[in-house]
Amino acid sequence: MPLRAHYERTTQPASAVKTGLDLLRMQWYKEQVMRSTAVLTTTIGNYPKRSGKVRDIYELPEALLLVATDRISAYDVVMPNGIPDKGRVLTQISAFWMDLLSDVTPHHMLSTDLEDLPEDCRTEEIEGRFMLCRKAEVVPVECVVRGYLAGSGWREYKESQSICGVELPAKLKQASELPEPIFTPATKAESGHDENISFERACEIAGRDLMTEIRDRSTRLYRRAQAYAAEHGILVADTKFEWGIDPDGTLMLIDEVLTPDSSRFWPADQYKPGRDQPSFDKQFVRDYLDKIKFDRTPPAPALPVEIVQKTRAKYIEAYTRLTGKQFPWA
């Protein structure tokens, strides 16, 4: 039932409420309405702004301000309503990993504390969903590390028994664990899907020495994260890293890191090769769109409140499992 219908149903005259259970239901639905407000866009000061599918990026004099909104896309189409607190989950998980993995590589995060922002940026709206970052020249290659056979990797394997030129054993199943993690770069697409490319092609784009270093660091990051997540009941099937070079020439990790949006997180206790796996991401959204036979072209339909709430809960569960902490905005 659409959110509006829920709300209308719960604002009936008192005479229409027949039982105590109806009162409880009315209160519950009202709470869902109040909690359903998602941050779809932000406006901060007069700073230059550009926006991606999820993030609003502000150009401050000495740094970048990355604000993760609650926008959500599926099949490369942005939904008209978002997932409340999704941006906070993405930001908090990224900050967690950057701290945990800081011995592997430098990163761009400077602060997630409101007090470190210019006064005209300190708004309640962005609390928990922003990251103050070093500026960097972005390396124009998506750096994917895969430990399991899924997504575009599975499709490519079925055609050539390889991914991005990396030969793999025969007779692997969908979602099979690979003998060892593989580095599978892709081009950065402004719209639509990224395109898988070979390591040699990535070297032509960014330079062999740089790509070799990026490949090695990306693989080390993945191995560390994979081992940590497994101890907390999550399989990191694959993940996408982005890299940049700061004005001093330092290679550093940028953008989001090991989030449900940039990775495939599977619950370890439900893992079974040979099929699609349950995941800690927008699975409920994709399932709903498939159910209504969405044609994957804009405009997208509004998501029902039930799908929004289930998706929000799944993102928050990923945070709590990984960090061992209660989500501050739950």
C-alpha positions as CSV (number, residue, x, y, z in Angstrom):
1,M,0.0,0.0,0.0
2,P,1.4,3.5,-0.9
3,L,2.6,5.6,2.0
4,R,-0.2,8.2,1.4
5,A,-2.8,5.5,1.6
6,H,-1.3,4.3,4.8
7,Y,-1.4,7.8,6.2
8,E,-5.0,8.4,5.1
9,R,-6.0,5.1,6.7
10,T,-4.4,6.1,10.0
11,T,-6.0,9.6,10.2
12,Q,-9.6,8.4,10.4
13,P,-12.0,10.1,12.8
14,A,-11.7,8.6,16.3
15,S,-15.2,7.1,15.9
16,A,-13.8,4.8,13.2
17,V,-11.2,3.4,15.5
18,K,-12.8,0.3,17.0
19,T,-10.1,-1.4,19.1
20,G,-6.9,-0.8,21.0
21,L,-5.1,-2.6,18.3
22,D,-6.3,0.0,15.8
23,L,-4.9,2.7,18.0
24,L,-1.5,0.9,18.1
25,R,-1.6,0.5,14.3
26,M,-2.4,4.1,13.8
27,Q,0.5,5.2,16.0
28,W,2.9,2.8,14.2
29,Y,1.9,4.1,10.8
30,K,2.3,7.7,11.9
31,E,5.8,6.9,13.2
32,Q,6.7,5.4,9.9
33,V,5.4,8.6,8.1
34,M,7.6,10.7,10.4
35,R,10.6,8.4,9.9
36,S,10.1,8.1,6.1
37,T,11.6,11.5,5.2
38,A,14.7,10.9,3.1
39,V,17.3,13.6,2.2
40,L,17.2,13.7,-1.6
41,T,19.3,16.8,-2.1
42,T,21.3,19.3,-0.1
43,T,22.0,23.0,-0.3
44,I,25.1,24.2,1.7
45,G,26.3,27.8,1.5
46,N,27.3,29.3,-1.8
47,Y,30.0,26.7,-2.6
48,P,30.2,25.2,-6.1
49,K,28.3,21.9,-6.1
50,R,28.1,18.9,-8.4
51,S,26.0,15.8,-7.9
52,G,26.3,12.1,-8.7
53,K,23.7,9.4,-8.2
54,V,24.0,9.5,-4.5
55,R,26.5,12.2,-3.4
56,D,26.4,16.0,-3.4
57,I,30.0,17.3,-3.7
58,Y,30.9,20.8,-2.5
59,E,34.1,22.5,-3.5
60,L,35.5,24.3,-0.4
61,P,38.6,26.5,-0.6
62,E,40.9,23.9,0.9
63,A,39.0,20.6,0.8
64,L,36.0,18.7,-0.7
65,L,32.8,18.2,1.3
66,L,31.1,14.9,0.2
67,V,27.5,14.6,1.4
68,A,25.8,11.2,0.9
69,T,22.1,11.7,0.3
70,D,19.4,9.1,0.6
71,R,18.9,8.8,-3.1
72,I,18.8,5.2,-4.4
73,S,19.1,3.9,-7.9
74,A,18.4,0.5,-9.5
75,Y,19.1,-0.5,-13.0
76,D,20.9,2.9,-13.5
77,V,17.6,4.8,-12.8
78,V,17.3,7.0,-9.7
79,M,14.1,6.3,-7.7
80,P,11.8,9.3,-6.9
81,N,11.9,8.6,-3.2
82,G,14.9,7.5,-1.2
83,I,15.9,5.3,1.7
84,P,16.0,7.3,5.0
85,D,19.5,7.3,6.6
86,K,21.0,5.3,3.7
87,G,23.5,8.2,3.2
88,R,24.5,8.0,6.9
89,V,25.1,4.2,6.6
90,L,27.3,4.7,3.6
91,T,29.3,7.4,5.2
92,Q,29.7,5.7,8.6
93,I,30.8,2.4,7.0
94,S,33.3,4.2,4.8
95,A,34.8,6.0,7.8
96,F,35.0,2.7,9.7
97,W,36.9,1.0,6.9
98,M,39.2,3.9,6.3
99,D,40.2,3.9,10.0
100,L,40.6,0.2,10.1
101,L,42.7,-0.1,6.9
102,S,44.7,3.1,7.3
103,D,47.9,1.0,7.7
104,V,47.4,-0.4,4.2
105,T,47.1,2.9,2.3
106,P,46.5,6.6,2.9
107,H,43.0,7.9,2.3
108,H,41.3,11.2,1.6
109,M,39.1,11.5,4.8
110,L,40.0,14.4,7.0
111,S,37.0,14.5,9.3
112,T,33.4,13.5,9.9
113,D,32.9,16.0,12.8
114,L,30.6,19.0,12.2
115,E,32.8,21.2,14.3
116,D,35.6,20.8,11.7
117,L,33.4,22.4,9.0
118,P,33.1,26.1,8.1
119,E,30.3,27.6,10.2
120,D,28.0,28.0,7.2
121,C,28.2,24.2,6.5
122,R,27.1,23.0,9.9
123,T,23.6,21.9,9.4
124,E,21.7,19.2,11.1
125,E,20.6,17.8,7.7
126,I,24.2,16.6,6.9
127,E,25.1,15.3,10.4
128,G,26.4,11.8,10.0
129,R,26.3,11.8,6.2
130,F,29.2,14.0,5.3
131,M,32.9,13.5,4.9
132,L,35.5,16.3,4.7
133,C,38.1,15.2,2.3
134,R,41.5,16.0,0.7
135,K,41.3,17.1,-2.9
136,A,42.7,14.7,-5.4
137,E,43.1,14.1,-9.1
138,V,40.9,11.0,-9.7
139,V,42.5,8.0,-11.4
140,P,40.1,7.3,-14.3
141,V,39.8,3.6,-13.7
142,E,37.3,1.7,-11.5
143,C,39.3,-0.8,-9.5
144,V,37.3,-3.9,-8.8
145,V,38.5,-6.9,-6.8
146,R,36.5,-10.1,-6.9
147,G,36.6,-13.1,-4.6
148,Y,33.4,-14.7,-5.9
149,L,31.8,-15.2,-9.3
150,A,28.9,-12.8,-9.6
151,G,27.4,-10.0,-11.6
152,S,29.2,-9.0,-14.8
153,G,32.0,-11.3,-13.8
154,W,29.7,-14.3,-13.9
155,R,28.2,-13.2,-17.3
156,E,31.7,-12.8,-18.7
157,Y,32.9,-16.1,-17.3
158,K,30.0,-17.9,-19.0
159,E,31.1,-16.5,-22.3
160,S,34.9,-16.9,-22.1
161,Q,35.8,-18.7,-18.9
162,S,37.7,-15.5,-17.9
163,I,37.1,-12.0,-16.5
164,C,39.0,-9.0,-17.8
165,G,41.5,-11.3,-19.4
166,V,42.1,-13.3,-16.2
167,E,41.7,-17.1,-17.0
168,L,39.7,-19.0,-14.5
169,P,39.1,-22.7,-13.8
170,A,36.4,-24.6,-15.7
171,K,33.0,-25.6,-14.3
172,L,32.7,-22.8,-11.7
173,K,29.1,-22.1,-10.6
174,Q,27.4,-18.8,-10.1
175,A,28.6,-17.3,-6.8
176,S,31.5,-19.8,-6.6
177,E,34.5,-18.7,-4.5
178,L,37.5,-18.0,-6.7
179,P,40.8,-19.7,-6.0
180,E,42.2,-16.3,-5.1
181,P,41.0,-12.7,-5.4
182,I,41.4,-11.2,-8.9
183,F,41.8,-7.5,-9.9
184,T,39.3,-6.7,-12.7
185,P,39.4,-3.0,-13.7
186,A,36.7,-1.1,-15.5
187,T,36.3,2.2,-17.3
188,K,34.5,5.0,-15.4
189,A,31.2,5.6,-17.1
190,E,29.5,9.0,-16.7
191,S,26.2,7.2,-17.2
192,G,25.1,3.6,-17.6
193,H,27.3,0.7,-16.6
194,D,31.0,0.7,-16.3
195,E,32.8,-1.5,-18.9
196,N,35.2,-4.3,-17.8
197,I,38.7,-3.9,-19.3
198,S,41.9,-5.8,-19.1
199,F,44.8,-4.8,-16.8
200,E,46.8,-4.0,-19.9
201,R,44.1,-1.5,-21.1
202,A,44.1,0.0,-17.6
203,C,47.8,0.5,-17.8
204,E,47.4,2.3,-21.2
205,I,44.9,4.7,-19.5
206,A,46.7,5.4,-16.2
207,G,50.3,4.2,-16.6
208,R,51.8,0.8,-15.8
209,D,53.6,1.8,-12.6
210,L,50.6,3.5,-11.1
211,M,48.2,0.7,-12.1
212,T,50.5,-1.9,-10.7
213,E,50.6,-0.1,-7.3
214,I,46.8,0.3,-7.4
215,R,46.3,-3.3,-8.2
216,D,48.5,-4.4,-5.3
217,R,47.0,-2.1,-2.8
218,S,43.4,-2.9,-3.9
219,T,44.1,-6.6,-3.5
220,R,45.6,-6.1,0.0
221,L,42.6,-4.0,1.0
222,Y,40.2,-6.6,-0.2
223,R,42.0,-9.5,1.5
224,R,42.0,-7.6,4.8
225,A,38.4,-6.6,4.6
226,Q,37.3,-10.0,3.4
227,A,38.9,-11.7,6.5
228,Y,37.4,-9.1,8.9
229,A,33.9,-9.3,7.4
230,A,33.9,-13.1,7.5
231,E,34.5,-13.0,11.2
232,H,31.3,-10.9,11.4
233,G,29.1,-13.1,9.3
234,I,29.5,-11.3,6.0
235,L,31.1,-12.5,2.7
236,V,32.5,-9.7,0.7
237,A,31.9,-11.1,-2.8
238,D,33.5,-8.2,-4.6
239,T,34.1,-4.5,-4.2
240,K,35.0,-1.4,-6.1
241,F,37.8,1.0,-5.0
242,E,38.5,4.4,-6.4
243,W,41.9,6.1,-6.2
244,G,43.2,9.6,-6.4
245,I,46.5,11.6,-6.3
246,D,46.7,14.6,-4.0
247,P,48.6,17.8,-4.8
248,D,51.7,16.4,-3.2
249,G,51.7,13.3,-5.4
250,T,50.4,10.9,-2.8
251,L,48.3,8.0,-4.0
252,M,45.3,7.6,-1.8
253,L,42.0,5.8,-1.4
254,I,39.0,8.1,-2.2
255,D,35.2,8.1,-2.4
256,E,33.2,5.4,-0.6
257,V,34.9,2.3,0.7
258,L,33.5,-1.2,1.1
259,T,29.9,-0.1,1.5
260,P,26.8,-2.0,0.4
261,D,26.6,0.3,-2.6
262,S,30.2,-0.3,-3.8
263,S,30.4,-4.0,-2.8
264,R,28.4,-7.2,-2.8
265,F,27.8,-8.2,0.9
266,W,26.3,-11.7,1.4
267,P,25.2,-13.2,4.7
268,A,27.6,-16.1,5.3
269,D,25.0,-18.3,6.9
270,Q,22.9,-18.2,3.8
271,Y,25.6,-18.7,1.2
272,K,25.0,-21.4,-1.4
273,P,26.8,-21.5,-4.7
274,G,24.8,-22.0,-7.9
275,R,22.2,-19.3,-7.4
276,D,21.7,-15.6,-6.7
277,Q,22.7,-14.8,-3.1
278,P,20.7,-12.7,-0.5
279,S,22.5,-9.4,0.0
280,F,22.8,-6.4,2.3
281,D,21.9,-3.8,-0.3
282,K,19.1,-2.7,-2.6
283,Q,17.8,-6.3,-3.2
284,F,14.3,-5.5,-2.0
285,V,14.2,-2.6,-4.5
286,R,15.3,-4.7,-7.4
287,D,12.9,-7.5,-6.5
288,Y,10.0,-5.0,-6.3
289,L,10.8,-3.5,-9.7
290,D,11.1,-6.9,-11.2
291,K,7.7,-7.9,-9.7
292,I,6.0,-4.9,-11.3
293,K,7.9,-5.4,-14.6
294,F,9.6,-2.0,-14.5
295,D,11.1,-1.4,-18.0
296,R,14.3,0.1,-16.5
297,T,13.8,3.5,-18.1
298,P,13.0,6.7,-16.4
299,P,10.8,7.8,-14.8
300,A,11.0,5.2,-12.0
301,P,7.9,4.4,-9.9
302,A,7.7,5.5,-6.2
303,L,8.8,2.8,-3.8
304,P,6.1,1.5,-1.4
305,V,6.7,2.2,2.3
306,E,7.3,-1.5,3.0
307,I,10.1,-1.7,0.5
308,V,11.6,1.5,1.8
309,Q,11.6,0.3,5.4
310,K,12.9,-3.2,4.6
311,T,15.8,-1.7,2.5
312,R,16.6,0.8,5.3
313,A,16.7,-2.1,7.8
314,K,19.1,-4.1,5.6
315,Y,21.5,-1.3,5.2
316,I,21.5,-0.7,8.9
317,E,22.1,-4.4,9.6
318,A,25.2,-4.2,7.5
319,Y,26.5,-1.4,9.6
320,T,25.8,-3.1,12.9
321,R,27.3,-6.4,11.8
322,L,30.5,-4.8,10.6
323,T,31.1,-2.3,13.3
324,G,29.6,-4.1,16.3
325,K,27.8,-0.9,17.2
326,Q,24.2,0.2,17.3
327,F,23.4,2.6,14.4
328,P,23.2,6.1,16.0
329,W,20.1,7.1,14.0
330,A,18.1,3.9,14.3
